[in-house]
Amino acid sequence: MNRKLRFGMIGGGRGAFIGAVHRIAARMDGEAELVAGAFSSDAARSRASGADLHLDPKRVYGSYQEMARAEAKRPAGDRLDFVVIVTPNHQHFPPAKLFLEKGFNVVCDKPVTLNLAEAKKLQAIVKQAKKVFVLTHNYTGNAMVKQARALVAAGQLGQIRKIIVEYPQGWLSTRLEATGQKQAAWRSDPKKSGAAGAMGDIGTHAENLARYITGLHIAELCADLTSFVPGRKLDDDGNILVRYRGGAKGVLHASQISVGEENNLSIRVWGEKAGLEWKQEHPNELTVKYPDRPAEIWRRGNGYVGAAAKKAARIPPGHPEGYLEAFGNIYREAFRAIAAEVTGRRPPRDLDFPTIADGVEGMQFIETAVRSAKLGARWVKFPQ
């Protein structure tokens, strides 16, 4: 491309957390610029947010519907190349459907939709529209996560036997939603968050990370979900036993009432020959363990890592990279696909970002876990 990609944002205005993260990540490599947005369902707040970002007031809208109508009419030389959806879960499907049908590529925050039925509908729409759809499971963008994946794929661990993945947080250990805190309010509301709370919000990250690194898909699971905080409508803690296709076993834990924890996502994988461990709060290191020699500490940016990990590293070793850079890596890969779509070229074969298929599998995970819990923590087969 001989220009930057142009994008618009739905949601992510004043008071929002994830919108700013997406804007930083999308601009990290200088390949895209924000030119339009419907930043809030409140028109005045949307205009104020657009002013904060120094956007042309004519391209700041009071609703995503207004934005879709106006942007679709713009000439090709000024038209948006993609839109970014960073709203609460219940507002993922409607704008994604509308913009795909109007011919725009879409980047969407996770989980992909409010429920599985919407996810399957959206998958059909993506296929029919023939547009790029990106789901921002950002942790897969970490360099040492990619190194872990490469080691598993190369058979360095042997056949995988055991996976333990956990994501404890402590920020909802009290009924924060009752204080008016915006993030807590919508994430604990079934009408906006969906059928699950902690398991839908961060448990999906844990499930996706395990699947990305090992390539294994769930065969069946047994879930115990709990709402510890009195008056809370959705789970704030969950523990799941997992049986993977091929015979591996796993344990998945997600909690938002683990007092003192911040964002302690971590994964341990054991095979016949070796094991590995990665922690999100220390993302530049990957530990590989063997039965007959000392454990190895692999560090991001060094010459001994594989091609995917090298590509994901942005600065020399010893300078920490983490959450924002991983997000940026997702966008950088997405831009390769979006640039190809915009210019009418075939997409590269080695694209590496989460797609609508990952979104559907994530929603299958949520609904299967909720069903198992409602049945009294019974084993439930995963949809095929």
C-alpha positions in Angstrom: 0.0 0.0 0.0 1.2 3.5 -0.7 -0.9 5.0 2.2 -2.0 4.3 5.7 -5.1 2.2 6.3 -8.1 4.3 7.4 -10.2 3.0 10.3 -13.2 4.0 12.4 -14.0 3.0 15.9 -17.3 1.9 17.5 -17.2 2.5 21.3 -14.1 3.3 23.2 -14.9 6.9 24.1 -14.4 8.8 27.3 -14.2 6.5 30.4 -13.5 3.4 28.3 -10.4 1.3 29.0 -10.0 -1.0 26.0 -10.6 1.7 23.3 -7.4 3.5 24.1 -5.5 0.2 24.1 -6.8 -0.6 20.6 -5.9 2.9 19.3 -2.3 2.6 20.6 -1.9 -0.9 19.1 -3.4 0.0 15.7 -1.0 3.0 15.4 2.0 1.2 16.8 3.6 0.5 13.4 2.4 3.6 11.6 0.3 1.6 9.2 -3.2 3.0 10.1 -4.9 6.1 11.3 -8.2 6.7 13.1 -10.4 9.0 11.0 -14.0 8.3 12.2 -16.0 7.0 15.1 -19.2 6.5 17.0 -17.6 6.4 20.4 -20.7 6.2 22.5 -24.4 5.5 22.3 -24.7 8.9 23.8 -24.3 11.4 20.9 -22.9 14.2 23.0 -20.3 11.9 24.6 -19.4 10.6 21.2 -18.8 14.1 19.9 -16.7 15.0 23.0 -14.6 11.8 22.5 -14.0 12.7 18.9 -12.9 16.2 19.9 -10.5 14.6 22.4 -9.0 12.7 19.5 -8.8 15.7 17.2 -11.0 14.1 14.6 -13.0 15.9 11.9 -16.4 16.6 13.6 -18.1 15.6 10.3 -16.8 12.1 10.8 -17.8 11.7 14.5 -21.2 10.1 14.8 -24.0 9.8 17.3 -24.6 6.1 16.5 -22.9 3.3 14.6 -25.9 3.1 12.3 -25.4 6.8 11.3 -21.7 6.1 10.9 -22.3 3.1 8.6 -24.7 5.0 6.3 -22.4 8.0 6.0 -19.1 6.1 5.6 -20.5 3.7 3.0 -21.4 6.7 0.8 -17.8 8.1 0.8 -15.7 7.8 -2.4 -13.2 4.9 -2.6 -10.3 7.3 -2.0 -11.7 8.5 1.3 -13.5 5.4 2.5 -12.8 3.4 5.7 -10.7 0.3 5.2 -11.9 -1.3 8.5 -13.8 -0.6 11.7 -12.9 -1.5 15.2 -15.6 -2.6 17.7 -14.8 -2.1 21.3 -18.3 -2.0 22.9 -19.7 -4.3 25.6 -20.5 -7.8 24.4 -24.1 -7.3 23.6 -23.1 -4.6 21.1 -20.7 -6.7 19.1 -23.0 -8.5 16.7 -25.2 -5.7 15.4 -22.5 -3.3 14.2 -20.3 -6.2 13.0 -23.2 -7.5 10.9 -24.0 -4.0 9.5 -20.5 -3.0 8.6 -19.6 -6.4 7.0 -22.8 -6.2 4.9 -21.9 -2.7 3.8 -18.5 -3.9 2.7 -16.1 -3.1 5.5 -13.4 -5.2 7.2 -13.9 -5.6 10.9 -11.7 -5.9 14.0 -13.7 -6.9 17.1 -12.9 -7.3 20.8 -13.6 -10.6 22.5 -15.7 -12.5 23.2 -17.0 -12.2 19.7 -20.8 -11.9 20.5 -23.3 -12.1 23.3 -24.1 -15.8 22.6 -23.3 -18.8 20.4 -26.3 -18.3 18.1 -25.1 -14.8 17.2 -21.5 -16.1 16.7 -22.7 -18.7 14.2 -24.8 -16.1 12.3 -21.8 -13.8 12.2 -19.6 -16.6 10.9 -22.0 -17.0 8.0 -22.0 -13.3 7.3 -18.2 -13.1 7.3 -18.1 -15.9 4.8 -20.7 -14.3 2.5 -19.2 -10.8 2.7 -15.6 -12.1 2.0 -14.1 -9.5 4.2 -11.4 -9.8 6.9 -12.7 -10.4 10.4 -10.2 -10.2 13.3 -10.8 -11.1 16.9 -8.4 -9.5 19.4 -7.3 -12.4 21.7 -4.2 -10.3 22.2 -2.2 -12.7 24.4 -1.5 -14.8 21.3 0.6 -11.9 20.0 3.3 -12.3 22.7 6.6 -13.4 21.3 7.2 -16.2 23.8 3.7 -17.5 23.4 4.6 -17.9 19.7 7.8 -19.6 20.8 5.9 -22.0 23.0 3.6 -22.8 20.1 6.5 -23.5 17.8 8.1 -25.9 20.3 4.9 -27.8 20.7 4.4 -28.0 16.9 8.0 -29.2 16.4 7.4 -32.1 18.7 9.9 -30.8 21.4 7.5 -31.7 24.2 6.3 -35.0 22.6 2.6 -35.9 22.7 0.8 -33.5 25.0 -0.5 -35.0 28.2 -1.5 -32.2 30.6 -2.4 -28.5 30.4 -3.0 -26.2 33.3 -4.1 -22.7 32.4 -5.3 -20.1 34.9 -6.3 -16.5 35.0 -6.9 -15.1 38.5 -7.8 -11.4 39.1 -9.0 -9.8 42.3 -10.7 -6.6 41.1 -14.3 -7.9 41.6 -13.7 -9.3 45.1 -16.3 -6.8 46.3 -19.6 -5.7 44.7 -17.9 -3.0 42.7 -20.8 -2.9 40.2 -23.0 -1.4 42.9 -20.8 1.7 43.1 -21.5 2.7 39.5 -18.1 1.6 38.2 -18.7 1.3 34.5 -16.6 -1.7 33.6 -17.8 -3.7 36.6 -21.5 -2.8 35.9 -21.7 -4.1 32.3 -19.4 -7.1 32.9 -21.7 -8.4 35.7 -24.9 -7.7 33.8 -26.2 -10.8 31.9 -28.0 -8.6 29.3 -24.7 -7.0 28.3 -22.0 -9.6 29.2 -23.8 -12.8 28.3 -24.3 -16.1 30.0 -21.0 -16.0 31.9 -19.1 -13.5 34.0 -15.5 -14.3 34.8 -15.5 -17.3 32.6 -16.7 -15.3 29.6 -14.5 -12.3 30.3 -11.1 -13.9 31.1 -11.8 -17.7 31.0 -12.1 -17.3 27.2 -8.6 -15.9 27.2 -7.3 -18.9 29.1 -9.1 -21.4 26.7 -7.8 -19.5 23.6 -4.3 -19.4 24.9 -4.2 -23.2 25.6 -5.6 -23.9 22.2 -3.2 -21.6 20.4 -0.1 -23.0 22.0 -1.0 -26.7 21.9 -3.3 -26.8 18.9 -5.7 -29.0 20.9 -9.5 -28.7 21.0 -11.8 -29.5 23.8 -13.7 -32.8 23.6 -15.7 -32.4 26.9 -15.6 -30.5 30.1 -16.9 -30.4 33.7 -17.4 -26.9 35.1 -18.0 -25.5 38.6 -19.0 -21.8 38.4 -19.7 -19.7 41.5 -20.9 -16.2 42.3 -19.2 -15.6 45.6 -20.1 -11.9 46.0 -23.7 -11.6 47.3 -26.1 -10.1 44.8 -23.9 -10.8 41.8 -25.8 -12.3 38.8 -22.9 -13.9 37.0 -20.0 -16.1 38.0 -17.0 -14.5 39.5 -15.0 -17.7 39.9 -14.8 -20.9 37.9 -12.9 -24.2 37.8 -13.1 -26.5 34.9 -11.8 -30.0 34.2 -11.0 -30.5 30.5 -10.6 -33.6 28.3 -9.0 -32.7 25.0 -9.4 -34.5 21.7 -6.5 -36.9 21.4 -6.4 -37.8 25.1 -4.7 -34.9 26.9 -6.3 -33.7 30.1 -6.5 -30.2 31.5 -7.5 -27.8 34.3 -8.8 -24.3 33.6 -9.3 -21.8 36.3 -10.6 -18.2 36.0 -11.4 -15.9 38.9 -12.1 -12.3 39.5 -12.4 -12.6 43.3 -8.8 -13.8 44.0 -7.8 -11.0 46.3 -4.5 -9.4 45.6 -4.2 -10.8 42.0 -3.8 -8.4 39.1 -3.7 -10.1 35.7 -2.0 -13.4 36.5 -2.7 -15.4 33.3 -0.3 -18.3 33.1 -0.1 -21.7 31.4 1.8 -24.9 32.0 2.0 -27.7 29.4 3.5 -31.1 29.8 4.2 -33.7 27.1 6.0 -37.0 27.1 9.4 -35.5 26.7 9.3 -32.0 28.2 7.2 -29.3 29.7 6.9 -25.5 29.4 5.6 -22.6 31.4 4.6 -19.0 30.5 3.3 -16.2 32.6 1.6 -13.1 31.3 2.9 -10.9 34.0 6.5 -11.9 33.1 5.9 -12.2 29.3 9.5 -12.0 28.1 10.4 -15.4 29.5 9.5 -19.0 28.6 10.6 -21.8 30.9 11.2 -25.3 29.3 11.7 -28.2 31.6 13.2 -31.6 31.0 13.5 -34.9 33.0 17.2 -35.3 32.6 18.8 -31.8 32.6 18.3 -28.4 34.1 15.4 -26.2 33.1 16.0 -23.7 30.3 14.9 -20.0 30.4 14.2 -18.7 26.9 14.1 -14.9 26.6 12.4 -12.8 24.0 14.5 -11.1 21.3 17.5 -13.5 21.4 18.9 -15.1 18.3 18.1 -18.6 19.4 14.3 -18.2 19.3 12.3 -19.3 16.3 11.1 -17.3 13.3 7.6 -16.5 14.7 9.0 -15.3 18.0 11.7 -13.2 16.2 9.0 -11.5 14.1 6.9 -10.7 17.1 9.8 -9.0 19.0 10.1 -5.2 18.3 13.2 -4.1 20.4 16.4 -5.8 21.6 16.4 -8.3 24.4 16.4 -6.9 27.9 13.9 -4.1 27.1 10.6 -5.5 28.3 7.7 -6.0 25.9 4.2 -7.1 26.9 0.6 -6.4 26.7 0.6 -3.4 24.3 3.2 -4.9 22.0 1.2 -8.2 21.8 -1.8 -6.2 20.9 0.2 -4.4 18.2 1.3 -7.7 16.8 -2.3 -8.8 16.3 -3.0 -5.6 14.5 0.2 -5.9 12.4 -0.8 -9.3 11.2 -4.4 -8.1 10.6 -3.2 -5.2 8.5 -1.4 -7.7 6.1 -4.8 -9.3 5.4 -6.8 -6.0 5.3 -4.2 -4.4 2.9 -4.5 -7.4 0.6 -8.3 -7.2 0.7 -8.3 -3.4 0.0 -5.9 -3.8 -3.0 -7.6 -6.9 -4.4 -4.6 -9.2 -3.8 -4.7 -12.7 -2.4 -4.0 -12.7 1.4 -0.7 -14.1 2.6 -0.8 -17.7 3.5 1.1 -17.3 6.8 -1.4 -15.0 8.5 -1.4 -15.3 12.3 -4.3 -13.7 14.1 -7.6 -14.9 15.7 -10.5 -15.2 13.3 -14.3 -15.7 13.5 -13.6 -19.4 13.9 -11.8 -18.7 17.1 -14.8 -16.5 18.1 -17.3 -19.3 17.5 -15.1 -21.8 19.5 -14.9 -19.3 22.3 -18.6 -19.0 22.5 -19.0 -22.8 22.4 -16.6 -22.9 25.4 -18.7 -20.4 27.3 -22.1 -22.1 26.7 -20.7 -25.6 27.3 -19.2 -24.4 30.7 -22.4 -22.7 31.7 -24.5 -25.8 30.8 -22.2 -28.1 32.7 -22.4 -25.8 35.8 -26.2 -25.7 35.7 -26.3 -29.5 35.5 -24.3 -29.6 38.8 -20.8 -29.8 37.4 -21.5 -32.7 35.0 -19.4 -33.7 32.1 -20.7 -32.2 28.9 -19.5 -32.9 25.4 -18.1 -29.9 23.4 -20.0 -29.1 20.2 -18.2 -30.4 17.1 
